[in-house]
Structures are given as structure tokens and as C-alpha cells.
Amino acid sequence: MSKIKLDDLEYNTEDLSERGVAVVNSLKFVEARLREIEHELAVHQTAKNAYTQSLIKEIQASGIQPVSDDPQAEDT
């Protein structure tokens, strides 16, 4: 007997209509796809962090100085 939980209430999926079962299947598919996307996002975030750290090291090794946002700093 399969169950589904909605708003802290459990329901037997066997009690659902054919359309209800189809909606449950669609919901399960979307939830699985969201988990995949979350994992993919974590991979991309990790790569972004690694590239950022690599760029910071490259900038530091090159002795590049940050650009000042202070317009008066350019005059001195």
C-alpha cells in the first residue's frame, strides 16, 4: 500500500482516481528532477568557487591592484 503525504496528512494512493495517480506520478517526477537540479547546482557552485579562488591567486601573483571606487583617488 503506497502513501503520499500532503500538508502533514497521509493518503493512500490506492484511494485515488486514475487522474489522481497520474498527478502523483507527475509530482514524483518533478521532485526527482528538482533533486537532480539541486545536485547540478551544487556542482556548478563548487566549480565557480574553485575558479574564483584560482583567479584571486592569479591576480595576487601578478601584483594587480584593485580599482578604486573613490573618484578623488584618481586625482592624487
N, CA, C and O atoms as a DFTB+ gen file, in Angstrom:
304 C
 N C O
     1  1       0.855      -1.179       0.000
     2  2       0.000       0.000       0.000
     3  2       0.900       1.242       0.000
     4  3       1.699       1.441       0.915
     5  1       0.764       2.041      -1.002
     6  2       1.574       3.244      -1.139
     7  2       0.827       4.443      -0.550
     8  3      -0.395       4.556      -0.647
     9  1       1.608       5.326       0.060
    10  2       1.009       6.511       0.680
    11  2       1.699       7.765       0.160
    12  3       2.831       7.721      -0.322
    13  1       0.994       8.876       0.268
    14  2       1.558      10.177      -0.067
    15  2       1.201      11.138       1.060
    16  3       0.102      11.086       1.613
    17  1       2.143      12.012       1.390
    18  2       1.914      12.960       2.477
    19  2       1.787      14.369       1.890
    20  3       2.661      14.832       1.157
    21  1       0.693      15.031       2.226
    22  2       0.423      16.401       1.780
    23  2      -0.024      17.221       2.981
    24  3      -0.960      16.838       3.683
    25  1       0.629      18.326       3.217
    26  2       0.269      19.197       4.344
    27  2       0.154      18.416       5.652
    28  3      -0.803      18.586       6.407
    29  1       1.143      17.556       5.909
    30  2       1.219      16.756       7.136
    31  2       0.096      15.729       7.280
    32  3      -0.136      15.215       8.374
    33  1      -0.592      15.432       6.200
    34  2      -1.632      14.407       6.212
    35  2      -1.260      13.324       5.207
    36  3      -0.821      13.628       4.098
    37  1      -1.436      12.053       5.594
    38  2      -1.122      10.938       4.706
    39  2      -2.388      10.414       4.033
    40  3      -3.469      10.374       4.620
    41  1      -2.202      10.013       2.773
    42  2      -3.306       9.464       1.994
    43  2      -2.832       8.175       1.318
    44  3      -1.672       8.068       0.921
    45  1      -3.723       7.211       1.193
    46  2      -3.428       6.002       0.433
    47  2      -3.585       6.308      -1.048
    48  3      -4.622       6.812      -1.479
    49  1      -2.565       6.006      -1.812
    50  2      -2.650       6.293      -3.246
    51  2      -3.646       5.365      -3.942
    52  3      -4.156       5.689      -5.014
    53  1      -3.920       4.212      -3.330
    54  2      -4.902       3.293      -3.913
    55  2      -6.311       3.887      -3.916
    56  3      -7.177       3.451      -4.675
    57  1      -6.529       4.885      -3.062
    58  2      -7.848       5.521      -2.990
    59  2      -8.027       6.599      -4.062
    60  3      -9.124       7.129      -4.236
    61  1      -6.956       6.918      -4.772
    62  2      -7.027       7.990      -5.772
    63  2      -7.637       7.497      -7.075
    64  3      -7.590       6.310      -7.397
    65  1      -8.201       8.427      -7.806
    66  2      -8.694       8.129      -9.152
    67  2      -7.496       7.922     -10.076
    68  3      -6.348       8.136      -9.686
    69  1      -7.780       7.508     -11.287
    70  2      -6.720       7.331     -12.278
    71  2      -5.990       8.658     -12.510
    72  3      -4.765       8.697     -12.625
    73  1      -6.758       9.725     -12.574
    74  2      -6.151      11.059     -12.749
    75  2      -5.302      11.420     -11.534
    76  3      -4.220      11.988     -11.683
    77  1      -5.778      11.100     -10.346
    78  2      -5.019      11.371      -9.126
    79  2      -3.691      10.633      -9.116
    80  3      -2.666      11.191      -8.723
    81  1      -3.708       9.383      -9.547
    82  2      -2.472       8.599      -9.622
    83  2      -1.521       9.231     -10.637
    84  3      -0.314       9.290     -10.403
    85  1      -2.052       9.699     -11.749
    86  2      -1.216      10.355     -12.758
    87  2      -0.578      11.619     -12.185
    88  3       0.587      11.907     -12.458
    89  1      -1.334      12.368     -11.398
    90  2      -0.797      13.585     -10.777
    91  2       0.299      13.229      -9.773
    92  3       1.323      13.910      -9.706
    93  1       0.090      12.171      -8.997
    94  2       1.109      11.716      -8.044
    95  2       2.382      11.343      -8.796
    96  3       3.481      11.701      -8.372
    97  1       2.243      10.633      -9.900
    98  2       3.410      10.252     -10.692
    99  2       4.127      11.484     -11.249
   100  3       5.357      11.536     -11.271
   101  1       3.363      12.458     -11.691
   102  2       3.968      13.701     -12.178
   103  2       4.688      14.433     -11.053
   104  3       5.777      14.972     -11.251
   105  1       4.078      14.451      -9.880
   106  2       4.694      15.091      -8.718
   107  2       6.004      14.399      -8.348
   108  3       6.998      15.068      -8.065
   109  1       6.014      13.082      -8.348
   110  2       7.232      12.330      -8.043
   111  2       8.322      12.614      -9.073
   112  3       9.493      12.759      -8.720
   113  1       7.938      12.693     -10.336
   114  2       8.896      13.003     -11.396
   115  2       9.518      14.380     -11.175
   116  3      10.735      14.543     -11.271
   117  1       8.677      15.367     -10.880
   118  2       9.162      16.734     -10.672
   119  2      10.067      16.803      -9.443
   120  3      11.100      17.473      -9.471
   121  1       9.692      16.124      -8.378
   122  2      10.534      16.118      -7.177
   123  2      11.905      15.504      -7.462
   124  3      12.923      16.010      -6.990
   125  1      11.932      14.418      -8.230
   126  2      13.203      13.781      -8.584
   127  2      14.043      14.713      -9.455
   128  3      15.256      14.820      -9.274
   129  1      13.392      15.378     -10.391
   130  2      14.112      16.305     -11.279
   131  2      14.662      17.489     -10.482
   132  3      15.773      17.947     -10.750
   133  1      13.904      17.986      -9.515
   134  2      14.383      19.080      -8.661
   135  2      15.622      18.656      -7.869
   136  3      16.557      19.441      -7.708
   137  1      15.626      17.421      -7.378
   138  2      16.807      16.914      -6.661
   139  2      18.014      16.878      -7.591
   140  3      19.120      17.248      -7.195
   141  1      17.803      16.433      -8.826
   142  2      18.890      16.406      -9.808
   143  2      19.422      17.816     -10.069
   144  3      20.633      18.028     -10.132
   145  1      18.523      18.761     -10.219
   146  2      18.916      20.144     -10.484
   147  2      19.667      20.719      -9.286
   148  3      20.648      21.441      -9.461
   149  1      19.215      20.406      -8.074
   150  2      19.913      20.876      -6.877
   151  2      21.334      20.332      -6.828
   152  3      22.265      21.053      -6.469
   153  1      21.505      19.055      -7.190
   154  2      22.846      18.468      -7.214
   155  2      23.700      19.134      -8.292
   156  3      24.876      19.424      -8.077
   157  1      23.096      19.369      -9.441
   158  2      23.821      20.035     -10.526
   159  2      24.216      21.451     -10.116
   160  3      25.323      21.897     -10.417
   161  1      23.336      22.145      -9.445
   162  2      23.637      23.490      -8.960
   163  2      24.805      23.453      -7.979
   164  3      25.674      24.325      -8.021
   165  1      24.835      22.464      -7.105
   166  2      25.939      22.340      -6.151
   167  2      27.264      22.124      -6.881
   168  3      28.287      22.683      -6.486
   169  1      27.250      21.320      -7.938
   170  2      28.459      21.085      -8.728
   171  2      28.923      22.383      -9.375
   172  3      30.111      22.702      -9.350
   173  1      27.999      23.125      -9.949
   174  2      28.349      24.396     -10.599
   175  2      28.845      25.421      -9.589
   176  3      29.770      26.179      -9.877
   177  1      28.238      25.450      -8.412
   178  2      28.673      26.389      -7.372
   179  2      30.085      26.048      -6.912
   180  3      30.898      26.942      -6.680
   181  1      30.375      24.766      -6.781
   182  2      31.718      24.328      -6.403
   183  2      32.731      24.738      -7.464
   184  3      33.812      25.227      -7.135
   185  1      32.392      24.543      -8.724
   186  2      33.282      24.948      -9.816
   187  2      33.496      26.461      -9.814
   188  3      34.618      26.932     -10.002
   189  1      32.428      27.217      -9.604
   190  2      32.539      28.677      -9.564
   191  2      33.486      29.105      -8.450
   192  3      34.342      29.968      -8.650
   193  1      33.330      28.500      -7.279
   194  2      34.199      28.836      -6.149
   195  2      35.657      28.518      -6.459
   196  3      36.551      29.295      -6.125
   197  1      35.896      27.376      -7.098
   198  2      37.264      26.990      -7.453
   199  2      37.852      27.966      -8.469
   200  3      39.008      28.367      -8.340
   201  1      37.076      28.350      -9.472
   202  2      37.554      29.317     -10.470
   203  2      37.824      30.677      -9.831
   204  3      38.802      31.345     -10.168
   205  1      36.962      31.079      -8.918
   206  2      37.157      32.364      -8.232
   207  2      38.448      32.347      -7.434
   208  3      39.225      33.300      -7.492
   209  1      38.684      31.280      -6.692
   210  2      39.914      31.174      -5.901
   211  2      41.146      31.146      -6.807
   212  3      42.172      31.746      -6.485
   213  1      41.043      30.462      -7.920
   214  2      42.145      30.406      -8.874
   215  2      42.438      31.793      -9.443
   216  3      43.598      32.174      -9.597
   217  1      41.385      32.542      -9.753
   218  2      41.561      33.895     -10.289
   219  2      42.177      34.825      -9.249
   220  3      43.037      35.642      -9.574
   221  1      41.740      34.700      -8.006
   222  2      42.309      35.521      -6.924
   223  2      43.809      35.247      -6.800
   224  3      44.600      36.183      -6.684
   225  1      44.204      33.974      -6.823
   226  2      45.621      33.623      -6.741
   227  2      46.395      34.195      -7.920
   228  3      47.512      34.684      -7.748
   229  1      45.816      34.139      -9.112
   230  2      46.465      34.675     -10.313
   231  2      46.650      36.186     -10.200
   232  3      47.709      36.715     -10.540
   233  1      45.628      36.870      -9.726
   234  2      45.706      38.330      -9.552
   235  2      46.774      38.677      -8.523
   236  3      47.574      39.588      -8.735
   237  1      46.786      37.957      -7.419
   238  2      47.775      38.224      -6.373
   239  2      49.196      37.956      -6.884
   240  3      50.113      38.730      -6.611
   241  1      49.372      36.866      -7.620
   242  2      50.692      36.527      -8.156
   243  2      51.168      37.564      -9.170
   244  3      52.369      37.789      -9.315
   245  1      50.228      38.191      -9.867
   246  2      50.573      39.194     -10.870
   247  2      50.770      40.575     -10.257
   248  3      51.254      41.485     -10.931
   249  1      50.401      40.744      -8.992
   250  2      50.550      42.036      -8.325
   251  2      49.553      43.082      -8.793
   252  3      49.789      44.279      -8.627
   253  1      48.466      42.658      -9.361
   254  2      47.434      43.591      -9.834
   255  2      46.721      44.186      -8.636
   256  3      46.357      43.472      -7.701
   257  1      46.524      45.496      -8.665
   258  2      45.845      46.203      -7.576
   259  2      44.379      46.433      -7.942
   260  3      44.041      46.593      -9.115
   261  1      43.521      46.448      -6.938
   262  2      42.100      46.701      -7.219
   263  2      41.875      48.123      -7.701
   264  3      42.636      49.032      -7.368
   265  1      40.836      48.305      -8.479
   266  2      40.433      49.615      -8.961
   267  2      39.698      50.318      -7.841
   268  3      38.850      49.717      -7.181
   269  1      40.014      51.599      -7.614
   270  2      39.372      52.364      -6.554
   271  2      38.047      52.909      -7.039
   272  3      37.924      53.344      -8.184
   273  1      37.044      52.883      -6.154
   274  2      35.743      53.478      -6.453
   275  2      35.706      54.952      -6.077
   276  3      34.722      55.640      -6.350
   277  1      36.781      55.441      -5.449
   278  2      36.849      56.812      -4.983
   279  2      37.318      57.697      -6.126
   280  3      38.471      57.584      -6.542
   281  1      36.441      58.601      -6.665
   282  2      36.828      59.446      -7.798
   283  2      37.996      60.390      -7.451
   284  3      38.756      60.779      -8.338
   285  1      38.137      60.750      -6.201
   286  2      39.239      61.648      -5.813
   287  2      40.571      60.920      -5.806
   288  3      41.620      61.551      -5.930
   289  1      40.546      59.608      -5.664
   290  2      41.786      58.827      -5.628
   291  2      42.506      58.885      -6.956
   292  3      43.729      58.744      -6.990
   293  1      41.788      59.088      -8.062
   294  2      42.405      59.170      -9.375
   295  2      43.173      60.470      -9.549
   296  3      44.109      60.522     -10.347
   297  1      42.806      61.512      -8.831
   298  2      43.449      62.806      -8.972
   299  2      44.775      62.884      -8.220
   300  3      45.581      63.771      -8.499
   301  1      45.017      61.994      -7.289
   302  2      46.245      62.071      -6.480
   303  2      47.381      61.320      -7.070
   304  3      48.471      61.299      -6.498
